Amino acid sequence: MDSARQHPTIGQHQSRNAAVPDTAGLDAAGAGAGGPGVVASAPEGTMRAVMQEEYGSADVLHLGRVRRPVVAADQVLVEVRAAGVDRGTWHVVTGTPYAIRLAMGLRRPRNQVPGMDVAGTVAAVGSKVTRFAVGDEVFGYGRGSFAEYAVASEAKLARKPAELSFEQAAALAVSGSTALQALRDAGRVRAGQQVLVIGASGGVGSYAVQLAAAFGAEVTGVSGTAKLDLVRALGARRAIDYTREDFADGSCRYDLILDIGGNSPLGRLRRALAPAGTAVIVGGEDAGRWTGLGRQFRALALSPFIRQRLVMMFAREGAADLERLAEMAAAGQVVPAIGRTYPLERMPEALRDLEAGKVRGKAVVVP
């Protein structure tokens, strides 16, 4: 596992909106008496967290101190041991496509601590929580997971498999659930099918390859040159280097295509698709700055008039899929592919590496 821990820390700034003004013991580099990124005398009931007060590049992120979250009746407080980083994190930080600001905050993010993928130990539970107790090891969907503590709905957590580390579990929820739903629900994958995964070396793609193989499909993965070995190791029968080969050259027609973060025009996808095949568009990075769903809407408009199924999907958050993934991980059918692990203060670098395509599989941040 490649580590980014050797890099110097980012400057630790105080949020102008943070509830905790006390940052005594910090110098300009974020180092206090206890070492880099350590507050000499932290106020009681506070925590270190990555802060975001505006939309922009990774440079808008900084390390600060905020009050520890308080759980509602149906929530769980998780002491974060690791948090996953994916393309969704990049969209939240940049505020693009602009449509996401309707939910996140129009001018600035309402939740100033980003992060969703979480794994850790239950530190407190709300009065209505029945599935978990203090001390349980869990993973799932949290809120503000790039911090020492995060809150999560009881309905969006599952028990961490003993076979997985916290880092592996933190990389599983968002990307794993998206891949599972894309294959099973949107794609209706079946054993024996020819499945093409575009973006096979990324967060969602690395799970899609493994899951499709576990479901009995024959998988072809598309990635860049440097990541072909990873795609094969994940279980792909064939790995296509998109810099040298064209998956739509007519040499193979696929029963199911998962286009994850791709930018291929619909016509090109259809050329690679079997006459009655299904293409699931999971994401796209050139679909416009307003909605980000340009290709998806065009696919929906076209699909009723052709034999091929062109599908868009939105992942759901829930414990049932997390528990299914946990079972498959415990059985060795799914192994989280973690490219790099970063300490909390290196969160901006994790986002830059992700944007630059340097991450193989998932990136993980640890407090």
C-alpha positions in Angstrom: 0.0 0.0 0.0 1.4 3.3 -1.1 1.4 5.9 1.7 1.5 9.7 1.6 2.4 10.1 5.2 6.0 11.3 4.4 4.7 14.6 3.0 4.8 17.8 5.1 1.5 18.9 6.7 -0.7 21.6 5.4 -1.1 24.9 7.3 -3.7 24.6 10.0 -6.1 27.5 9.8 -9.0 28.5 12.0 -12.4 28.5 10.4 -14.1 31.9 10.7 -17.4 30.1 11.3 -16.0 27.4 13.6 -17.5 27.2 17.0 -14.1 26.8 18.6 -11.8 29.7 18.5 -9.0 28.2 20.7 -6.1 27.0 18.5 -3.4 27.7 21.0 -0.2 25.7 20.5 -0.3 25.8 16.7 2.4 27.4 14.6 2.1 28.4 10.9 2.8 24.8 9.8 0.1 23.3 12.0 2.6 22.0 14.6 2.1 22.3 18.3 3.9 21.0 21.3 2.7 17.5 20.5 4.1 17.4 17.0 2.8 18.2 13.5 -1.0 18.9 13.4 -1.4 18.4 17.2 -3.0 21.1 19.4 -1.1 21.5 22.6 -4.2 22.0 24.7 -7.4 21.2 22.8 -10.7 22.4 24.2 -12.7 19.7 25.7 -15.5 18.3 23.4 -13.8 19.4 20.2 -12.1 17.5 17.4 -9.8 18.0 14.4 -11.6 18.2 11.1 -11.0 19.1 7.5 -12.9 22.3 6.9 -14.5 23.7 3.8 -16.0 27.2 3.9 -16.4 27.8 0.2 -16.5 25.9 -3.1 -13.3 25.6 -5.1 -10.2 23.5 -5.7 -8.5 21.4 -3.1 -6.9 24.6 -1.8 -10.1 25.6 -0.1 -9.7 22.7 2.4 -7.8 23.3 5.6 -7.5 21.6 9.0 -9.3 23.2 11.9 -11.1 22.4 15.2 -14.8 22.2 15.6 -17.2 20.9 18.3 -17.7 17.2 18.4 -21.1 16.3 16.8 -24.1 15.4 19.0 -26.3 12.6 17.8 -30.0 12.7 17.2 -32.3 9.9 18.5 -31.7 7.7 15.4 -28.1 8.5 14.9 -24.7 7.0 15.8 -21.5 8.8 16.7 -18.6 7.1 15.1 -15.0 7.6 16.2 -13.5 7.7 12.7 -10.7 5.3 12.0 -10.7 5.8 8.3 -12.7 7.7 5.6 -12.9 7.0 1.9 -12.3 9.6 -0.9 -14.0 9.4 -4.2 -15.2 11.5 -7.2 -18.2 12.5 -5.1 -15.9 14.2 -2.7 -14.4 16.2 -5.5 -17.9 17.3 -6.7 -18.9 18.4 -3.2 -15.7 20.4 -2.7 -15.8 22.1 -6.1 -19.6 22.6 -6.0 -19.9 21.2 -9.6 -22.1 20.5 -11.3 -23.9 23.5 -10.0 -27.1 21.5 -9.4 -25.6 19.8 -6.3 -25.5 23.2 -4.6 -29.3 23.0 -4.3 -28.7 20.3 -1.7 -25.3 21.4 -0.4 -25.8 25.2 -0.2 -26.0 27.7 -3.0 -23.2 30.1 -2.1 -21.2 28.0 0.3 -21.5 24.5 1.8 -23.9 24.2 4.7 -21.9 21.3 6.1 -18.4 22.7 6.5 -16.8 19.2 7.2 -17.0 17.1 4.0 -16.8 13.3 3.8 -19.2 10.4 3.5 -17.5 7.0 3.5 -16.7 6.1 7.1 -15.4 3.3 9.2 -14.7 3.3 12.9 -15.9 2.5 16.4 -19.3 3.5 17.8 -18.7 6.2 20.5 -22.3 7.0 21.3 -25.8 6.1 20.2 -29.1 8.0 20.1 -32.1 7.0 22.3 -33.8 5.2 19.4 -30.8 3.2 18.1 -31.2 -0.5 18.5 -28.8 -2.1 16.0 -25.5 -0.8 17.5 -23.9 -0.3 20.9 -20.8 1.7 22.0 -17.7 -0.2 21.0 -19.1 -1.8 17.9 -17.0 -1.6 14.7 -19.0 -0.2 11.8 -18.8 1.2 8.3 -21.1 3.0 6.0 -22.4 6.4 5.1 -21.6 9.2 7.5 -21.7 12.9 7.5 -18.5 14.9 7.9 -16.2 11.9 8.0 -13.0 13.8 7.3 -12.7 14.3 11.0 -12.0 12.5 14.3 -15.7 11.9 14.8 -18.7 11.7 12.5 -22.4 11.1 12.8 -24.4 8.6 10.8 -27.9 7.4 10.6 -28.4 4.0 12.1 -30.1 2.9 8.8 -26.9 3.7 6.8 -24.4 1.6 8.8 -23.4 -2.0 8.9 -21.0 -4.0 11.1 -17.5 -4.0 9.8 -16.4 -7.5 8.7 -13.6 -8.8 10.9 -11.7 -9.8 7.7 -11.4 -6.1 6.6 -9.2 -3.4 8.1 -10.8 -0.1 8.9 -9.1 1.4 5.9 -10.6 -1.3 3.6 -14.0 -0.9 5.2 -13.9 2.9 4.7 -13.4 2.4 1.0 -16.4 0.0 0.6 -19.7 1.8 1.3 -20.2 4.5 -1.4 -18.3 2.9 -4.3 -19.2 -0.6 -3.5 -22.9 0.1 -3.2 -22.9 2.1 -6.4 -21.2 -0.8 -8.3 -23.6 -3.3 -6.8 -26.7 -1.3 -7.7 -25.4 -0.5 -11.2 -24.8 -4.2 -12.0 -27.7 -5.9 -10.1 -30.5 -3.4 -10.3 -29.9 -1.1 -13.3 -27.8 -3.6 -15.4 -29.7 -6.8 -14.5 -26.4 -8.7 -14.8 -26.6 -12.5 -15.4 -24.0 -15.3 -15.4 -22.4 -15.9 -18.7 -22.8 -12.3 -20.0 -20.1 -10.3 -21.6 -19.6 -7.2 -19.4 -17.5 -4.1 -20.2 -16.5 -1.8 -17.3 -15.2 1.6 -18.5 -13.2 3.2 -15.7 -12.4 -0.2 -14.2 -9.4 1.0 -12.1 -11.3 3.6 -10.2 -13.3 3.5 -7.0 -16.6 2.2 -8.4 -15.0 0.4 -11.3 -12.7 -1.7 -9.1 -15.8 -3.0 -7.3 -17.8 -3.4 -10.5 -15.1 -5.7 -12.0 -15.0 -7.9 -8.9 -18.8 -8.0 -8.5 -19.5 -8.8 -12.1 -17.0 -11.7 -12.0 -18.6 -12.9 -8.7 -22.0 -12.9 -10.5 -20.5 -15.2 -13.2 -20.0 -12.7 -16.0 -17.0 -12.5 -18.2 -15.5 -9.1 -17.6 -13.5 -6.7 -19.8 -12.1 -3.6 -18.1 -11.0 -0.4 -19.6 -8.3 1.7 -18.0 -5.0 3.6 -18.7 -1.7 1.8 -19.3 -0.4 2.1 -15.7 -3.4 0.4 -14.2 -4.0 -2.5 -16.5 -2.3 -4.9 -14.0 -4.7 -3.8 -11.3 -7.7 -4.4 -13.6 -6.5 -8.0 -14.4 -5.8 -8.6 -10.7 -9.4 -7.6 -9.9 -10.7 -10.4 -12.0 -11.1 -9.0 -15.6 -10.5 -11.6 -18.3 -9.3 -8.9 -20.6 -8.0 -5.4 -19.9 -8.2 -2.7 -22.6 -5.7 0.2 -22.6 -7.8 3.2 -23.8 -4.7 5.0 -25.0 -4.0 2.3 -27.5 -7.2 0.4 -28.2 -10.8 1.2 -29.0 -13.4 -0.8 -27.1 -15.9 0.1 -29.8 -13.8 -1.2 -32.7 -16.3 -4.0 -33.4 -14.2 -6.9 -32.2 -16.6 -7.6 -29.4 -20.2 -6.6 -28.6 -21.1 -6.6 -24.9 -24.3 -7.6 -23.2 -23.8 -5.0 -20.5 -21.7 -1.9 -20.4 -21.0 0.1 -17.2 -19.7 3.6 -18.1 -18.2 4.9 -14.9 -17.0 8.5 -15.1 -16.5 8.1 -18.8 -17.0 10.6 -21.6 -17.9 8.4 -24.6 -20.7 9.7 -26.9 -23.8 7.5 -26.8 -23.2 6.4 -30.4 -19.8 5.0 -29.4 -21.3 3.1 -26.5 -24.0 1.7 -28.7 -21.4 0.4 -31.3 -19.9 -1.7 -28.5 -23.3 -2.9 -27.2 -25.0 -6.0 -28.3 -28.3 -5.4 -30.2 -30.4 -6.0 -27.1 -27.7 -5.1 -24.6 -27.8 -2.6 -21.7 -25.6 0.4 -21.1 -25.6 1.9 -17.6 -24.2 5.4 -17.4 -23.0 5.8 -13.8 -21.2 9.1 -14.2 -19.4 11.4 -16.5 -17.0 14.2 -16.2 -17.9 16.1 -19.4 -21.6 16.3 -19.0 -21.9 20.0 -18.3 -21.3 22.2 -15.3 -25.0 22.8 -14.6 -26.6 19.3 -14.1 -23.8 16.9 -14.9 -26.4 14.7 -16.5 -26.3 15.6 -20.2 -25.5 12.1 -21.5 -27.9 10.5 -19.1 -30.9 12.6 -20.2 -30.1 12.0 -23.9 -29.9 8.3 -23.1 -33.3 8.3 -21.5 -34.8 10.2 -24.4 -33.3 7.7 -26.9 -33.9 4.4 -25.1 -37.6 4.0 -25.8 -37.0 4.1 -29.6 -34.2 1.4 -29.8 -33.8 -2.2 -28.8 -30.8 -1.5 -26.6 -31.5 -0.3 -23.0 -29.7 3.0 -22.1 -30.0 3.5 -18.4 -29.0 6.2 -15.9 -28.8 5.5 -12.2 -28.6 7.2 -8.8 -27.2 5.1 -6.0 -29.3 4.6 -2.9 -27.9 4.7 0.7 -29.0 1.9 3.0 -27.9 -0.9 5.3 -29.1 -3.8 3.1 -26.5 -3.3 0.4 -23.8 -2.6 3.0 -24.6 -5.9 4.7 -24.5 -7.7 1.3 -21.1 -6.2 0.5 -19.9 -7.2 4.0 -20.9 -10.8 3.4 -19.1 -10.8 0.0 -16.0 -9.2 1.5 -15.9 -11.7 4.4 -16.1 -14.5 1.7 -13.2 -13.0 -0.2 -15.4 -12.2 -3.3 -14.8 -8.5 -2.9 -11.5 -7.0 -1.8 -11.3 -3.2 -1.5 -8.5 -1.9 -3.8 -6.8 1.0 -1.9 -4.3 2.9 -3.9 -3.0 5.4 -1.2 -3.6 6.2 2.4 -3.3 9.8 3.6 -3.2 11.4 7.1 -6.0 13.8 7.8 -3.9 16.9 7.2 -3.0 15.7 3.7 -6.6 15.6 2.5 -6.0 18.3 -0.1 -3.3 16.2 -1.7 -5.6 13.2 -1.7 -8.1 15.2 -3.7 -5.5 16.5 -6.1 -4.2 13.0 -6.7 -7.7 11.7 -7.4 -8.4 14.5 -9.9 -5.1 13.8 -11.6 -5.9 10.1 -12.0 -3.0 9.0 -9.8 -5.1 6.9 -7.5 -5.5 3.2 -8.2 -8.8 2.1 -6.8 -9.8 4.1 -3.7 -7.9 6.7 -1.7 -8.4 6.6 2.1 -7.8 9.3 4.8 -7.0 8.4 8.4 -7.2 10.8 11.4 
